[in-house]
Amino acid sequence: MDSSQSETSHPDSSDPARLNLGKLGEAYAAAYLEQTGYRLVAANFTLPVGRNIRGAVVNSEIDLVAYEGETLCFVEVKTRASDWFAPPQINVDRRKQRQVARAARAYRNMFGLEDQPYRYDVITIVLSPEEPEFIPRIELFRGFWTESSARNHYRLQRYYE
């Protein structure tokens, strides 16, 4: 490749700019939740949830754990520099929901909170320089999913008569 050509760069989860955007978003999310009455108890809580097919330990992370009243909330934070293409919550797909639910079950078992009411929330942060005065746009989705909606739903369907 000569100097007139350039490599196409792809977003990388280890990119420092992306990591900083995520950390900043989580800080905004934590502050927002506290202002709206949540009581934060953990951030970036990582715990082992099992082993993969090769026997390696699989870890999962819960972005924020908080209480809203008596309800334990497991909060997934999605931060984006723009929502031009799609809203940030679109990335909380069924796979991600299952990961967080699995970690939340382990968390509740670890601390003996199996009988406590809980739910899964998503908070989105858009930190766009185009926004007036660079004010983040924050949106909270309470009860974004349930454990039953995150499960694999295998349907037996007959495609023949």
Backbone as ProteinMPNN parsed JSONL, in Angstrom:
{"seq_chain_A": "MDSSQSETSHPDSSDPARLNLGKLGEAYAAAYLEQTGYRLVAANFTLPVGRNIRGAVVNSEIDLVAYEGETLCFVEVKTRASDWFAPPQINVDRRKQRQVARAARAYRNMFGLEDQPYRYDVITIVLSPEEPEFIPRIELFRGFWTESSARNHYRLQRYYE", "coords_chain_A": {"N_chain_A": [[0.855, -1.178, 0.0], [0.671, 2.128, -0.933], [1.548, 5.565, -0.049], [-0.539, 7.126, -0.924], [-2.822, 5.739, -0.587], [-5.244, 4.84, 1.848], [-5.853, 3.126, 4.894], [-8.851, 1.507, 5.832], [-10.46, 2.23, 8.738], [-11.901, 0.394, 11.338], [-14.454, 0.436, 13.831], [-13.362, -0.242, 17.076], [-13.618, -2.056, 20.053], [-11.641, -1.694, 21.912], [-10.632, 0.762, 21.435], [-9.381, 3.819, 22.566], [-10.886, 6.242, 22.446], [-13.512, 5.349, 22.167], [-13.762, 3.91, 24.555], [-13.502, 6.0, 26.399], [-15.794, 7.488, 25.745], [-17.774, 5.671, 26.505], [-17.241, 5.447, 29.286], [-17.714, 8.095, 30.093], [-20.404, 8.295, 29.422], [-21.491, 6.401, 31.222], [-20.939, 7.697, 33.62], [-22.573, 9.984, 33.362], [-25.028, 8.646, 33.266], [-25.165, 7.434, 35.818], [-25.234, 9.719, 37.466], [-27.621, 10.873, 36.548], [-29.504, 8.893, 37.236], [-29.299, 8.944, 40.042], [-30.253, 11.544, 40.487], [-32.889, 11.183, 39.768], [-33.91, 9.696, 41.79], [-33.009, 7.076, 42.18], [-31.048, 4.693, 44.011], [-27.806, 4.058, 43.916], [-25.913, 1.05, 43.909], [-23.898, -0.465, 42.806], [-21.395, -0.383, 40.222], [-20.325, -1.251, 36.976], [-20.209, -4.026, 37.54], [-18.695, -7.008, 37.52], [-18.884, -10.469, 37.022], [-18.322, -14.031, 37.219], [-20.198, -16.168, 35.129], [-20.371, -18.698, 34.173], [-19.099, -21.335, 32.061], [-17.564, -21.556, 28.842], [-17.842, -23.491, 25.774], [-15.3, -24.491, 25.459], [-14.391, -24.613, 27.997], [-13.428, -22.326, 29.209], [-13.668, -19.654, 31.545], [-16.559, -17.657, 31.635], [-17.266, -14.331, 31.81], [-19.554, -11.801, 32.854], [-20.918, -8.512, 32.639], [-22.586, -6.085, 34.574], [-23.752, -2.95, 33.985], [-24.833, -0.863, 35.716], [-26.101, -1.179, 39.001], [-28.905, -0.641, 40.902], [-31.283, 0.686, 43.253], [-34.682, 1.449, 42.942], [-36.812, 2.72, 44.937], [-38.104, -0.076, 46.481], [-37.395, -1.795, 44.513], [-35.019, -3.689, 42.828], [-32.805, -2.711, 40.376], [-31.367, -3.535, 37.351], [-29.242, -2.025, 35.282], [-28.607, -1.3, 31.98], [-26.319, 0.555, 30.157], [-26.181, 2.57, 27.34], [-24.204, 4.365, 25.259], [-23.774, 6.827, 22.813], [-22.232, 8.716, 20.176], [-23.811, 9.772, 18.325], [-27.183, 9.552, 17.214], [-27.966, 9.27, 14.694], [-28.04, 7.142, 12.838], [-29.301, 4.979, 14.182], [-31.272, 4.508, 17.149], [-29.672, 4.339, 20.383], [-30.63, 2.258, 22.095], [-31.282, 0.168, 20.478], [-29.202, -1.563, 20.342], [-29.422, -3.159, 22.532], [-30.054, -6.0, 22.256], [-31.673, -9.264, 21.982], [-29.692, -11.144, 22.639], [-27.897, -9.633, 24.225], [-29.661, -8.972, 26.275], [-30.117, -11.517, 27.38], [-27.539, -12.049, 28.347], [-27.215, -10.048, 30.337], [-29.376, -10.706, 31.995], [-28.597, -13.229, 32.853], [-26.292, -12.589, 34.317], [-27.511, -10.97, 36.224], [-29.123, -12.833, 37.571], [-27.118, -14.386, 38.764], [-25.97, -12.404, 40.375], [-28.146, -11.807, 42.094], [-28.426, -14.292, 43.349], [-25.908, -14.489, 44.572], [-26.017, -12.485, 46.535], [-28.224, -13.19, 47.997], [-30.783, -12.308, 47.147], [-32.983, -13.369, 45.884], [-35.773, -13.32, 46.256], [-36.462, -10.711, 46.061], [-38.093, -7.909, 44.492], [-37.376, -7.11, 41.091], [-36.044, -5.547, 38.108], [-35.266, -4.848, 34.626], [-33.605, -2.202, 33.283], [-32.88, 0.273, 30.771], [-30.655, 2.802, 29.925], [-30.076, 5.491, 27.832], [-27.57, 7.481, 26.346], [-26.808, 10.239, 24.459], [-24.155, 11.824, 23.243], [-23.531, 14.263, 21.536], [-21.606, 16.505, 19.609], [-23.014, 18.249, 18.073], [-25.268, 18.878, 19.455], [-27.058, 21.44, 21.216], [-24.984, 23.467, 23.134], [-23.547, 21.248, 23.852], [-24.943, 19.463, 25.464], [-25.804, 16.459, 26.995], [-28.143, 14.069, 25.693], [-30.408, 12.29, 27.46], [-32.1, 9.302, 28.083], [-34.365, 7.268, 29.797], [-35.403, 3.974, 30.056], [-37.582, 2.268, 31.707], [-38.043, -1.04, 32.874], [-37.326, -2.332, 30.437], [-37.017, -4.871, 29.322], [-38.096, -8.254, 30.074], [-37.359, -11.288, 31.892], [-38.653, -13.449, 30.677], [-39.168, -12.477, 28.101], [-36.636, -12.324, 27.083], [-35.745, -14.864, 26.739], [-34.858, -17.685, 24.661], [-37.08, -18.416, 22.179], [-38.279, -21.117, 20.951], [-40.145, -22.217, 18.393], [-42.29, -24.718, 17.433], [-43.023, -25.332, 14.305], [-44.933, -26.373, 11.595], [-44.015, -26.824, 8.349], [-45.128, -28.075, 6.323], [-47.819, -30.023, 4.994]], "CA_chain_A": [[0.0, 0.0, 0.0], [1.493, 3.331, -0.969], [1.104, 6.642, 0.833], [-1.769, 7.763, -1.415], [-3.951, 4.935, -0.151], [-5.4, 4.838, 3.307], [-6.547, 1.958, 5.435], [-10.16, 1.767, 6.413], [-10.447, 1.859, 10.151], [-13.163, -0.121, 11.848], [-14.578, 0.683, 15.258], [-12.792, -1.295, 17.917], [-14.052, -1.867, 21.439], [-10.509, -1.302, 22.737], [-10.261, 2.106, 21.018], [-9.474, 4.709, 23.73], [-11.972, 7.217, 22.301], [-14.763, 4.633, 22.468], [-13.777, 3.61, 25.99], [-13.775, 7.256, 27.098], [-17.192, 7.812, 25.509], [-18.544, 4.77, 27.36], [-17.051, 5.839, 30.696], [-18.409, 9.363, 30.28], [-21.829, 7.971, 29.403], [-21.844, 5.742, 32.481], [-20.933, 8.724, 34.662], [-23.813, 10.745, 33.181], [-26.15, 7.772, 33.617], [-25.202, 7.29, 37.273], [-25.691, 10.999, 38.022], [-29.034, 11.023, 36.187], [-30.298, 7.975, 38.056], [-29.338, 9.478, 41.408], [-31.136, 12.719, 40.487], [-34.281, 10.756, 39.624], [-34.338, 8.951, 42.967], [-32.408, 5.75, 42.315], [-29.949, 4.563, 44.962], [-26.81, 3.205, 43.27], [-25.201, 0.135, 44.799], [-22.724, -1.024, 42.118], [-21.15, 0.04, 38.841], [-19.419, -2.149, 36.262], [-20.104, -5.23, 38.36], [-18.333, -8.144, 36.681], [-18.866, -11.716, 37.762], [-18.343, -15.213, 36.365], [-21.547, -16.718, 34.988], [-20.317, -20.054, 33.648], [-17.964, -21.685, 31.206], [-17.931, -21.751, 27.44], [-17.699, -24.863, 25.28], [-13.898, -24.89, 25.63], [-14.09, -24.668, 29.421], [-12.935, -21.043, 29.716], [-14.628, -18.927, 32.368], [-17.273, -16.587, 30.95], [-17.649, -13.243, 32.707], [-20.555, -10.879, 32.347], [-20.88, -7.255, 33.382], [-23.79, -5.28, 34.732], [-23.254, -1.573, 33.999], [-25.216, -0.227, 36.975], [-27.09, -1.846, 39.848], [-29.467, 0.415, 41.736], [-32.639, 0.492, 43.762], [-35.688, 2.495, 42.836], [-37.691, 2.267, 46.013], [-37.75, -1.438, 46.896], [-37.114, -2.595, 43.319], [-33.632, -3.784, 42.402], [-32.762, -2.432, 38.943], [-30.138, -3.824, 36.619], [-29.316, -0.987, 34.254], [-27.671, -1.348, 30.861], [-26.072, 1.911, 29.664], [-25.741, 2.643, 25.95], [-23.773, 5.728, 24.943], [-23.418, 7.024, 21.416], [-21.892, 10.082, 19.784], [-24.889, 10.22, 17.459], [-28.24, 8.571, 16.986], [-28.373, 9.5, 13.318], [-28.322, 5.88, 12.159], [-30.274, 4.199, 14.953], [-31.217, 4.866, 18.565], [-28.736, 3.476, 21.114], [-31.258, 1.096, 22.722], [-31.402, -0.913, 19.495], [-28.11, -2.495, 20.61], [-29.76, -4.057, 23.637], [-30.804, -7.05, 21.57], [-32.013, -10.427, 22.82], [-28.442, -11.738, 23.135], [-27.433, -8.79, 25.326], [-30.63, -9.134, 27.356], [-29.842, -12.802, 28.041], [-26.282, -11.903, 29.091], [-27.462, -9.255, 31.541], [-30.272, -11.484, 32.857], [-27.787, -14.291, 33.461], [-25.462, -11.937, 35.336], [-28.404, -10.508, 37.289], [-29.481, -14.016, 38.373], [-25.941, -14.707, 39.577], [-25.864, -11.33, 41.364], [-29.209, -11.994, 43.092], [-28.074, -15.49, 44.122], [-24.718, -14.193, 45.367], [-26.357, -11.639, 47.675], [-29.438, -13.675, 48.639], [-31.875, -11.397, 46.793], [-33.844, -14.08, 44.942], [-37.185, -12.977, 46.452], [-36.612, -9.26, 45.938], [-38.566, -7.48, 43.166], [-36.294, -6.568, 40.255], [-36.385, -5.298, 36.713], [-34.165, -4.498, 33.741], [-33.753, -0.88, 32.692], [-31.858, 0.731, 29.826], [-30.524, 4.255, 29.862], [-29.302, 5.86, 26.649], [-26.919, 8.789, 26.401], [-26.276, 10.691, 23.172], [-23.215, 12.92, 23.493], [-23.211, 14.763, 20.214], [-21.129, 17.883, 19.583], [-24.002, 19.072, 17.381], [-26.32, 19.262, 20.393], [-26.82, 22.78, 21.755], [-24.141, 23.56, 24.333], [-22.989, 19.926, 24.117], [-25.701, 18.865, 26.562], [-26.161, 15.087, 26.629], [-29.54, 13.668, 25.666], [-30.506, 11.099, 28.298], [-33.431, 8.71, 28.079], [-34.457, 6.101, 30.668], [-36.449, 3.014, 29.705], [-37.827, 1.37, 32.844], [-38.628, -2.316, 32.482], [-37.101, -2.459, 28.99], [-37.312, -6.266, 28.981], [-38.316, -9.18, 31.187], [-36.628, -12.536, 31.665], [-39.363, -14.316, 29.725], [-39.035, -11.947, 26.743], [-35.252, -12.482, 26.646], [-35.461, -16.283, 26.496], [-34.996, -18.213, 23.305], [-38.415, -18.954, 21.944], [-38.274, -22.05, 19.838], [-41.518, -22.568, 18.041], [-42.439, -25.85, 16.534], [-43.932, -24.998, 13.228], [-44.915, -27.318, 10.498], [-43.941, -26.144, 7.067], [-45.699, -28.98, 5.328], [-49.132, -30.565, 5.389]], "C_chain_A": [[0.894, 1.232, 0.0], [0.864, 4.446, -0.138], [-0.167, 7.329, 0.35], [-3.022, 6.978, -1.023], [-4.051, 5.001, 1.361], [-6.149, 3.584, 3.72], [-7.902, 2.39, 5.968], [-10.112, 1.333, 7.864], [-11.845, 1.442, 10.576], [-13.251, 0.175, 13.337], [-14.078, -0.512, 16.048], [-13.18, -1.017, 19.351], [-12.899, -1.485, 22.354], [-9.99, 0.085, 22.362], [-10.434, 3.059, 22.204], [-10.612, 5.723, 23.639], [-13.316, 6.58, 22.625], [-14.879, 4.332, 23.95], [-14.096, 4.866, 26.788], [-15.232, 7.668, 26.939], [-18.085, 6.953, 26.409], [-18.447, 5.141, 28.831], [-17.794, 7.137, 31.003], [-19.916, 9.131, 30.324], [-22.281, 7.313, 30.688], [-21.855, 6.733, 33.644], [-22.2, 9.587, 34.583], [-25.023, 9.92, 33.625], [-26.284, 7.638, 35.132], [-25.721, 8.576, 37.926], [-27.186, 11.2, 37.75], [-29.918, 10.132, 37.059], [-30.403, 8.466, 39.504], [-30.263, 10.686, 41.5], [-32.601, 12.333, 40.39], [-34.732, 9.83, 40.751], [-33.816, 7.538, 43.102], [-31.304, 5.81, 43.368], [-28.947, 3.569, 44.367], [-26.105, 2.316, 44.288], [-23.963, -0.479, 44.133], [-22.637, -0.464, 40.709], [-20.125, -0.902, 38.237], [-19.148, -3.427, 37.053], [-19.888, -6.437, 37.442], [-18.281, -9.397, 37.528], [-18.883, -12.888, 36.79], [-19.751, -15.795, 36.323], [-21.543, -18.127, 34.403], [-19.052, -20.286, 32.852], [-18.447, -21.88, 29.776], [-17.642, -23.191, 27.027], [-16.27, -25.387, 25.423], [-13.471, -24.906, 27.096], [-13.56, -23.376, 30.008], [-14.043, -20.348, 30.5], [-15.233, -17.787, 31.559], [-17.697, -15.568, 31.993], [-18.717, -12.397, 32.041], [-20.544, -9.647, 33.236], [-22.266, -6.624, 33.423], [-23.298, -3.846, 34.872], [-23.558, -0.88, 35.319], [-26.25, -1.089, 37.694], [-27.582, -0.784, 40.818], [-30.833, -0.009, 42.251], [-33.472, 1.708, 43.397], [-36.776, 2.061, 43.803], [-37.208, 0.907, 46.491], [-37.358, -2.33, 45.722], [-35.638, -2.52, 42.949], [-33.604, -3.645, 40.88], [-31.378, -2.745, 38.392], [-30.191, -2.962, 35.368], [-28.209, -1.172, 33.225], [-27.549, 0.066, 30.304], [-25.566, 1.82, 28.23], [-25.45, 4.093, 25.615], [-23.35, 5.788, 23.483], [-23.053, 8.485, 21.188], [-22.987, 10.657, 18.901], [-25.953, 9.137, 17.4], [-28.789, 8.725, 15.575], [-28.806, 8.206, 12.64], [-29.403, 5.078, 12.866], [-30.187, 4.644, 16.406], [-30.33, 3.878, 19.336], [-29.371, 2.198, 21.668], [-31.433, -0.071, 21.752], [-30.316, -1.964, 19.715], [-28.342, -3.369, 21.837], [-30.681, -5.129, 23.044], [-31.024, -8.243, 22.501], [-30.764, -11.079, 23.402], [-27.923, -10.958, 24.346], [-28.369, -8.919, 26.524], [-30.388, -10.435, 28.111], [-28.567, -12.731, 28.866], [-26.515, -11.17, 30.404], [-28.357, -10.027, 32.508], [-29.51, -12.599, 33.565], [-26.91, -13.723, 34.578], [-26.318, -11.48, 36.513], [-28.847, -11.669, 38.176], [-28.336, -14.385, 39.298], [-25.768, -13.676, 40.691], [-26.888, -11.539, 42.48], [-28.935, -13.218, 43.95], [-26.914, -15.211, 45.07], [-25.064, -13.413, 46.64], [-27.669, -12.036, 48.353], [-30.653, -12.798, 48.37], [-32.882, -12.045, 45.836], [-35.308, -13.661, 45.039], [-37.48, -11.491, 46.318], [-37.17, -8.892, 44.563], [-37.412, -6.832, 42.388], [-36.829, -6.311, 38.852], [-35.115, -4.894, 35.956], [-34.469, -3.173, 33.064], [-32.634, -0.637, 31.689], [-31.849, 2.249, 29.892], [-29.622, 4.572, 28.666], [-28.79, 7.29, 26.803], [-26.42, 9.093, 24.99], [-25.462, 11.947, 23.452], [-22.728, 13.465, 22.154], [-22.717, 16.203, 20.277], [-22.099, 18.814, 18.86], [-25.133, 19.529, 18.304], [-26.021, 20.658, 20.933], [-26.051, 22.711, 23.077], [-23.597, 22.204, 24.775], [-23.652, 19.265, 25.326], [-26.098, 17.443, 26.153], [-27.679, 14.888, 26.624], [-29.644, 12.334, 26.379], [-31.946, 10.609, 28.281], [-33.394, 7.429, 28.909], [-35.648, 5.25, 30.25], [-36.597, 2.028, 30.868], [-38.488, 0.088, 32.336], [-38.493, -2.585, 30.998], [-37.353, -3.887, 28.498], [-37.566, -7.048, 30.255], [-37.53, -10.449, 30.888], [-37.327, -13.407, 30.63], [-39.235, -13.785, 28.296], [-37.622, -12.132, 26.204], [-34.907, -13.933, 26.333], [-35.551, -16.608, 25.016], [-36.386, -18.805, 23.177], [-38.366, -19.832, 20.704], [-39.708, -22.47, 19.577], [-41.498, -23.757, 17.097], [-43.479, -25.487, 15.499], [-43.805, -26.047, 12.147], [-44.951, -26.521, 9.198], [-44.478, -27.021, 5.94], [-47.03, -29.483, 5.851], [-49.127, -32.054, 5.337]], "O_chain_A": [[1.778, 1.359, 0.847], [-0.226, 4.281, 0.41], [-0.813, 8.041, 1.119], [-4.14, 7.486, -1.117], [-3.054, 5.197, 2.057], [-6.975, 3.059, 2.974], [-8.066, 3.495, 6.486], [-9.76, 0.194, 8.172], [-12.838, 2.07, 10.209], [-12.235, 0.168, 14.032], [-14.356, -1.66, 15.702], [-13.087, 0.118, 19.819], [-13.132, -1.001, 23.462], [-8.994, 0.536, 22.929], [-11.514, 3.111, 22.793], [-11.241, 6.032, 24.651], [-14.161, 7.194, 23.277], [-15.95, 4.477, 24.539], [-14.87, 4.815, 27.745], [-15.845, 8.148, 27.892], [-19.04, 7.455, 27.002], [-19.452, 5.15, 29.542], [-18.428, 7.262, 32.051], [-20.616, 9.7, 31.161], [-23.354, 7.635, 31.198], [-22.683, 6.623, 34.549], [-22.821, 9.884, 35.603], [-25.929, 10.437, 34.28], [-27.389, 7.718, 35.669], [-26.552, 8.524, 38.834], [-27.925, 11.645, 38.628], [-30.955, 10.57, 37.557], [-31.473, 8.407, 40.11], [-30.983, 10.838, 42.487], [-33.468, 13.063, 40.871], [-35.812, 9.244, 40.679], [-34.158, 6.856, 44.068], [-30.7, 6.861, 43.583], [-29.217, 2.369, 44.324], [-25.745, 2.758, 45.379], [-23.071, -0.964, 44.829], [-23.642, -0.121, 40.087], [-19.172, -1.305, 38.902], [-18.001, -3.847, 37.209], [-20.779, -6.832, 36.691], [-17.708, -9.398, 38.618], [-19.39, -12.769, 35.675], [-20.418, -15.903, 37.352], [-22.609, -18.693, 34.161], [-18.076, -19.543, 32.953], [-19.576, -22.307, 29.532], [-17.242, -24.01, 27.854], [-16.059, -26.597, 25.5], [-12.311, -25.183, 27.4], [-13.266, -23.327, 31.202], [-15.219, -20.449, 30.149], [-14.52, -17.045, 30.884], [-18.402, -15.899, 32.946], [-18.773, -12.293, 30.815], [-20.21, -9.715, 34.418], [-23.007, -6.632, 32.44], [-22.515, -3.547, 35.773], [-22.651, -0.365, 35.973], [-27.152, -1.653, 37.074], [-26.787, -0.111, 41.475], [-31.447, -0.946, 41.74], [-33.025, 2.848, 43.527], [-37.557, 1.153, 43.519], [-36.044, 0.749, 46.861], [-37.026, -3.499, 45.918], [-35.079, -1.436, 42.78], [-34.299, -4.376, 40.176], [-30.361, -2.278, 38.906], [-31.056, -3.135, 34.509], [-27.025, -1.198, 33.563], [-28.559, 0.706, 30.01], [-24.628, 1.075, 27.944], [-26.335, 4.946, 25.678], [-22.653, 4.903, 22.988], [-23.505, 9.373, 21.911], [-23.09, 11.873, 18.739], [-25.653, 7.95, 17.521], [-29.931, 8.358, 15.296], [-29.822, 8.177, 11.946], [-30.316, 4.557, 12.225], [-29.136, 5.108, 16.848], [-30.253, 2.705, 18.972], [-28.715, 1.157, 21.707], [-31.708, -1.191, 22.183], [-30.48, -3.119, 19.323], [-27.521, -4.235, 22.138], [-31.887, -5.16, 23.288], [-30.61, -8.225, 23.661], [-30.782, -11.522, 24.55], [-27.556, -11.547, 25.363], [-27.911, -8.97, 27.666], [-30.446, -10.461, 29.34], [-28.507, -13.286, 29.963], [-26.065, -11.617, 31.459], [-28.121, -10.005, 33.716], [-29.753, -12.878, 34.739], [-26.803, -14.313, 35.653], [-25.901, -11.59, 37.666], [-28.939, -11.517, 39.394], [-28.55, -14.664, 40.477], [-25.454, -14.037, 41.826], [-26.553, -11.46, 43.661], [-29.184, -13.193, 45.155], [-26.927, -15.639, 46.224], [-24.476, -13.649, 47.696], [-28.174, -11.296, 49.197], [-31.464, -12.568, 49.267], [-33.552, -11.351, 45.071], [-36.016, -13.645, 44.032], [-38.628, -11.068, 46.45], [-36.774, -9.491, 43.563], [-36.59, -6.108, 42.951], [-37.899, -6.783, 38.468], [-34.062, -4.64, 36.541], [-35.469, -3.04, 32.359], [-31.577, -1.265, 31.753], [-32.897, 2.894, 29.913], [-28.546, 3.994, 28.514], [-29.479, 8.173, 27.315], [-25.694, 8.295, 24.397], [-25.996, 12.985, 23.843], [-21.626, 13.146, 21.709], [-23.341, 17.039, 20.931], [-22.018, 20.032, 19.014], [-25.87, 20.458, 17.974], [-24.856, 21.022, 21.092], [-26.428, 21.991, 24.002], [-23.227, 22.029, 25.937], [-22.99, 18.588, 26.113], [-26.667, 17.245, 25.079], [-28.399, 15.462, 27.442], [-29.036, 11.352, 25.954], [-32.886, 11.388, 28.441], [-32.496, 6.603, 28.743], [-36.764, 5.75, 30.109], [-35.827, 1.075, 30.989], [-39.374, 0.127, 31.483], [-39.451, -3.022, 30.361], [-37.844, -4.086, 27.388], [-37.292, -6.581, 31.361], [-37.087, -10.659, 29.759], [-36.671, -14.033, 29.799], [-39.196, -14.582, 27.359], [-37.421, -12.101, 24.99], [-33.873, -14.2, 25.72], [-36.211, -15.921, 24.237], [-36.8, -19.615, 24.005], [-38.405, -19.351, 19.572], [-40.384, -23.012, 20.451], [-40.776, -23.779, 16.1], [-44.666, -25.356, 15.8], [-42.718, -26.533, 11.835], [-45.811, -25.664, 8.992], [-44.295, -26.727, 4.759], [-47.317, -29.368, 7.043], [-50.141, -32.685, 5.635]]}, "name": "protein", "num_of_chains": 1, "seq": "MDSSQSETSHPDSSDPARLNLGKLGEAYAAAYLEQTGYRLVAANFTLPVGRNIRGAVVNSEIDLVAYEGETLCFVEVKTRASDWFAPPQINVDRRKQRQVARAARAYRNMFGLEDQPYRYDVITIVLSPEEPEFIPRIELFRGFWTESSARNHYRLQRYYE"}
